[in-house]
Amino acid sequence: MGNIIDNLNKIEANIKQLCQSKGIDFDTIELIGASKFRSLDTLKQLKADGRVVAFGENKVQEFKDKYDESLTWDIIGQLQSNKVKYVVGKVRYISSLDRISLAEEIERVASNRGVYQKCLIEVNSGEEECKGGLSVSEVEEFLDKLSAYPHIVPVGIMAVAPQGVGEVELKKCFTKVSEMFQKIKVKNPEFKVLSMGMSEDYLTAIECGSNQVRLGRILFGDRP
Ligand SMILES: *Cc1c(COP(=O)(O)O)cnc(C)c1O
């Protein structure tokens, strides 16, 4: 655990320094632990520290195995419709809403349970064919369609950066998502989360407007 706290101290110092130099309010940045393959015990200890506010799981099976009410969870990985029933009402955000068929199932389950499920819309900022997520230009139309699902509350965007591109291209992608996010936010007061940035690119993402970074290896160390 000591190592994780050391890592967190460094991450926090890096973010504070960036915020100071760019005039960003540090308190608006949320840190979430990308907790795939990490033990519940580790997550509980990290929660006690207080700086990491939620844990993002990729796989529903792993989420089910680890689930503990005392922690705050998000689903950040691709979600299959037949697994929706295991997460609705239990996770703070479904951060990977990227298609109407998934929205239909979330609506069905949430409405049955009488809950409202907050979701982030997943955007593929690099527009890569192989990845999940909508393209930036599709988001507004998708949001319009979501208004037909009253138990889904869209609260923001999750974007995954393209892999292996240089800093300039990365900033272009993040900025494009961020501009789209700001535009929607003006019209929609519930829209407040811009989740961009992981171990390799969290500082660049925050510089471009992200207010939620999902940290895996840089926080927990290399994957076991
Ligand atoms: C694993 C994962 C992360 C964290 O990745 P690192 O590079 O280890 O920080 C963030 N977001 C998603 C969707 C992930 O699957």
The ligand as an SDF file (V2000), in Angstrom:
LIG
                    3D

 15 15  0  0  0  0  0  0  0  0999 V2000
   -7.2740   -0.1000  -17.8360 C   0  0  0  0  0  0  0  0  0  0  0  0
   -8.0380    1.1240  -18.1860 C   0  0  0  0  0  0  0  0  0  0  0  0
   -7.5970    2.3890  -17.7700 C   0  0  0  0  0  0  0  0  0  0  0  0
   -6.2870    2.6110  -17.0490 C   0  0  0  0  0  0  0  0  0  0  0  0
   -5.1980    2.2530  -17.8450 O   0  0  0  0  0  0  0  0  0  0  0  0
   -3.7060    2.6040  -17.4170 P   0  0  0  0  0  0  0  0  0  0  0  0
   -3.0260    2.8820  -18.7020 O   0  0  0  0  0  0  0  0  0  0  0  0
   -3.1830    1.4070  -16.7050 O   0  0  0  0  0  0  0  0  0  0  0  0
   -3.7730    3.8090  -16.5480 O   0  0  0  0  0  0  0  0  0  0  0  0
   -8.4100    3.4750  -18.0530 C   0  0  0  0  0  0  0  0  0  0  0  0
   -9.5620    3.3550  -18.7510 N   0  0  0  0  0  0  0  0  0  0  0  0
  -10.0040    2.1630  -19.1740 C   0  0  0  0  0  0  0  0  0  0  0  0
  -11.2830    2.1010  -19.9440 C   0  0  0  0  0  0  0  0  0  0  0  0
   -9.2480    1.0190  -18.9110 C   0  0  0  0  0  0  0  0  0  0  0  0
   -9.6720   -0.1620  -19.3580 O   0  0  0  0  0  0  0  0  0  0  0  0
  1  2  1  0
  2  3  1  0
  2 14  2  0
  3  4  1  0
  3 10  2  0
  4  5  1  0
  5  6  1  0
  6  7  2  0
  6  8  1  0
  6  9  1  0
 10 11  1  0
 11 12  2  0
 12 13  1  0
 12 14  1  0
 14 15  1  0
M  END
$$$$
